């Protein structure tokens, strides 16, 4: 047991270091950094390259990585991205760092190559000393990690509590515009916080890499653990973040112990599933428990309530008359004609790829519902899709149900799961909801998807295409038809009373509640419907490849999906269509024309697209339709920003202007 | 610049808009150094926009803002504060989650040279002893009047060159309104140039040397306070 306690403290210490960074930047800039793990990964690889490939002394390499490269990276990211986010609507603040999370690891691969990376020499003690503590062998490097984390936490606390910079940070956290009027340069405060945060990410990265290896899954696990710790800390408490991280690490490692394993084996009689998933499940179960147990998390929902919804019309939109009807419909018509006529120019393979894209587009319409109409950022749509695909496969292959019957049944089965996912949204604001849905997706990933009957030894289960649609061409047109039907459904939901209520809710939940609209019902309806739509799309997606295998529906892929959808426009049906097609087509193009690390270029582009939302929150489709006007608006906004360098001109918003 | 010699604050042709909504159309105001000018006007006349523009917390489309002969129009808020412009925004000009002590530290850090900081802190506490009693309490838990005392304490402990006070008496009990005006008078005695935005017209005119009447974002009238009362009456009631 003691062994697990020690390794647990080591893992927890690494969580703690990275988590402190997330909490710091969220407090001082209100930007939640989903990309902290990705940043840690990029910096860990930098360290690896310096030591292994360039033969630097590991201690020097670690010092340079953590103290020079990390803050520089923070400064650069602040200058090109985080700085712009201070004024952005909350959905954009969320999605931009998700985009960075998506883009950064493959970008690291592009820069440093995608070689297999084995253990690098330790940056602290090499070879480590061995001690014996309470009958357990302890490594001096383990001790070093714990000490480093404690020192980092202590330094950060002292910095915030006892230095002028700390006072400026705390003043800025409290009231940004006030801080500026008493002489605090808030740009320096926010740049400084980001530099400290990336430094902590670099430190966590180097430590994790030397302890656990330089592979991406290790860092994904790291970041998921950090998110749980951040929730425990209620986004702002550094001591709670530190203690929560340590606790999580210990519990997570203990779950690997033989005692727990034996108990679970007896209890569930199915060892492979639970043992493999447990360490991943724990942070997220903890996170869900805290999300539901903490009181007052919902207040954040109201405090951000006053912010403009990202698609709310602005005064700038009043310039000139509204677009003529034909200009609004023209892009839709062009897209429909192109989709219908596409097989005339496409070869057999590409018909299939396009069909796959259409299936994805149907899944993406579920984002149009839940995020576009509902304004709720859900990261578990991919789980709905995956569960429906697995159920469809089971029904069709093992129970002989016709595929056209199996798909709707499967989609209906995921509706209750969708309602379950909606529960946090009734309590908490959009950031917590994003984390809760992410937690749900991780849970599904590591439990249901690990079931032998679903996973089938990573083979997946066969899903036949519908009778008579086996060839790619008829299959393509079948999917065009399906997409149009679902698109019509989405459009009608939007125009229904529920749709109107959702529109109003996006602008202000408080205002909607005061006119007697039940928020609960609207949210449940939109989540349930979106689960159904995602289920249909997910099952159809499986019929393309003829196989429903969980790896096609992994959490991280879901994050990339979100990035693609928001890039094209989360409010737009055409946006969902283009997102689906591009998600199918770009990787295929890449696999035909690119090699090695460049294969991941599409992922980089998807991530950069989401980052680009900081410039145009309404997505590419909106930009194409309203192009000139959008640019005009952006130009004015920049002019305005130059005139008012303070991040939030709160003092004037409610003023007697 | 000849017209502005000896002026603490000069505002020339100030235009402010929020999107397409114009708040100020070419406002000109001159406040002689060390004097108090009251800015009066109905809701929506542009008073707060004017105050925010001078404080650096609001947008400026066109025009110039000159403090003690220095053109600060393009300066960000923090630079103006460091140059001696103290702007107390509408509502409560404090950091609600910081303690009273940290509030004063944050406010005084850029207003006083390092050597004098401890003294300034002590002076601020002496001005309003209740602040000393509550120095470890979060400023947001103070009463409205005490919060304004905190804002005033900063002004009195380290007199700025220019104080822009936007409705400091808003929502206060009458006794606390007395405290605020008393504090402002002491600031005037210290030689601070004051631009005072107020709803309590009579009190403001008692304190001020000159008055400016804003209407629909324009200066409707400006002159010495002696002539202001009749103007105000016709402006507020006769519109």
Contacts between the chains, C-beta under 8 A, distances in Angstrom:
chain1	res1	chain2	res2	distance
A	164	B	109	6.3
A	167	B	102	6.4
A	167	B	105	5.9
A	167	B	106	5.4
A	167	B	109	6.9
A	168	B	106	7.2
A	168	B	109	7.9
A	170	B	95	7.8
A	170	B	97	7.9
A	170	B	98	6.0
A	170	B	102	6.9
A	170	B	106	7.8
A	171	B	95	5.4
A	171	B	98	6.5
A	171	B	102	7.8
A	171	B	106	4.4
A	173	B	97	7.7
A	174	B	95	4.2
A	174	B	96	6.4
A	174	B	97	4.8
A	174	B	98	5.7
A	175	B	95	5.4
A	175	B	96	7.1
A	177	B	57	5.3
A	177	B	77	7.5
A	177	B	89	7.2
A	178	B	89	6.9
A	178	B	93	6.6
A	178	B	94	7.6
A	178	B	95	6.1
A	179	B	78	8.0
A	179	B	95	7.6
A	179	B	106	7.4
A	180	B	56	7.0
A	180	B	57	6.8
A	180	B	76	7.1
A	180	B	77	3.8
A	180	B	78	4.9
A	180	B	81	7.3
A	181	B	55	5.5
A	181	B	56	6.9
A	181	B	57	5.8
A	181	B	77	5.3
A	181	B	78	7.8
A	181	B	81	5.6
A	181	B	86	7.9
A	181	B	87	4.7
A	181	B	89	6.8
A	181	B	93	7.8
A	182	B	81	5.5
A	182	B	106	5.9
A	182	B	107	4.8
A	182	B	109	7.7
A	182	B	110	6.4
A	182	B	111	7.6
A	182	B	154	7.9
A	183	B	78	5.1
A	183	B	81	3.7
A	183	B	82	4.6
A	183	B	109	7.0
A	183	B	110	2.9
A	183	B	111	7.1
A	184	B	78	5.7
A	184	B	106	7.3
A	184	B	110	7.5
A	185	B	76	7.7
A	185	B	78	4.6
A	186	B	78	7.1
A	314	B	19	6.4
A	315	B	18	7.1
A	315	B	19	2.6
A	315	B	20	4.8
A	315	B	21	6.4
A	316	B	19	5.9
A	316	B	20	7.5
A	318	B	19	7.9
A	318	B	20	6.0
A	319	B	20	7.7
A	640	B	59	5.9
A	643	B	59	4.9
A	643	B	60	5.6
A	643	B	61	7.4
A	644	B	56	7.9
A	644	B	57	7.6
A	644	B	58	6.7
A	644	B	59	5.0
A	644	B	60	8.0
A	645	B	76	3.8
A	645	B	77	7.2
A	646	B	56	6.8
A	646	B	57	5.8
A	646	B	76	6.5
A	646	B	77	4.7
A	646	B	78	7.7
A	649	B	52	7.2
A	649	B	57	5.7
A	649	B	58	5.7
A	649	B	59	7.0
A	650	B	57	8.0
A	650	B	89	8.0
A	651	B	48	7.8
A	651	B	52	5.2
A	651	B	55	7.3
A	651	B	57	4.4
A	651	B	58	6.8
A	651	B	87	8.0
A	651	B	89	3.8
A	651	B	90	6.7
A	651	B	91	8.0
A	651	B	166	7.9
A	652	B	18	7.8
A	652	B	48	6.6
A	652	B	49	6.3
A	652	B	52	4.3
A	652	B	57	6.3
A	652	B	58	4.1
A	652	B	59	7.6
A	654	B	90	7.7
A	655	B	48	3.3
A	655	B	49	6.3
A	655	B	52	6.4
A	655	B	58	7.7
A	655	B	90	5.8
A	655	B	166	7.8
A	656	B	43	5.3
A	656	B	44	5.7
A	656	B	45	6.9
A	656	B	46	7.3
A	656	B	47	5.4
A	656	B	48	4.4
A	656	B	49	7.5
A	656	B	90	7.7
A	657	B	16	7.7
A	657	B	18	6.1
A	657	B	21	7.5
A	657	B	23	4.2
A	657	B	44	7.1
A	657	B	46	6.5
A	657	B	48	6.3
A	657	B	49	4.5
